Amino acid sequence: LAGAPPAPVAGMEATFLPGLPISPDGRWIAFTSVANNAPRITVARLVQGAAGPALGAQRAVVAVNGVGSHWRRDGHEIVYESGDAVAAVPVATSGEAITIGAPTRLFATASNRFADWAASPDHSRFVVVTAPNAVHQPLRVLTEWDARIGAAAERAAP
């Protein structure tokens, strides 16, 4: 919570998988919980309890088969992995309430669980590693690409 020193969050003792994205307004946390041996995305209100930060009201974003989550920069969408796909749900918050819309499948992933993927802050772009278990997979990052394109265009001009 704003201005508070780091502290354990009461209520997070339950089994959950890595990844605890906090909503852009800092009032909600999304996490992967496990219920009946099935992972699901859950959101909970972050509140200040008597002993420190605690989880308030909780709500399932997706009942089963959801792992990993990412809030869109404006807080109106959560994306997550669902089996062999990345899906999204619209989210609306008002005071202490949160409304979760119907999930939409965005695209398929190459794996059947825990693919390596990342989303841009506005969810307009995604990066997916198509072979997450490959060894020594090269990664090439092109910097100053706009200047390089401009220089190449000048050299090619008559």
C-alpha positions, 0 to 999 in steps of 0.5 A, a space after each residue: 500500500 502507498 507509503 508502507 514498508 514492504 510486509 507480508 500480505 495476510 491471506 496469501 498463505 494459500 497455494 498460488 503460482 508465481 506472478 502477483 501483478 498489482 492493478 495500475 491503481 494499486 488497489 487490486 492484485 491478480 494471482 494464480 490460485 489453485 482450487 480442486 487441483 486446477 489453476 485459476 486467476 483470482 483478483 483480490 482487493 488489497 486492504 490495510 488490516 490491523 496487522 498490515 496489508 491483507 487481502 479483502 474481497 476475492 473474485 475468480 477471473 476465470 474459474 479453471 485453467 488460468 495461469 499468469 496474469 497481466 493488467 493492461 496499463 489502464 486497468 480495464 483488462 487482464 490477460 492470462 494463459 489458458 491452456 494453449 492460448 492467451 486470453 483476456 477479460 475486461 475489468 471494471 472497478 468502482 470503489 470496492 467493487 470489481 466487475 469481470 467480463 467474459 473471457 476472449 481467446 486472443 491467440 494460440 501459444 505453442 505450448 500446452 501450459 506455462 509458455 513464455 510470453 509478455 504483453 506491452 502495457 497497452 496489450 497491443 503487442 505480445 511476444 511469445 517464445 515458441 520453444 520455451 524448452 529449447 536450449 541456447 535459443 538465440 535472442 537478437 535485439 536490434 537497437 536504433 532500428 529507425 536510424 539504421 533504416 534511414 541510413 540504408 534508405 539513403 545509401 540505396 537512393 539514386 
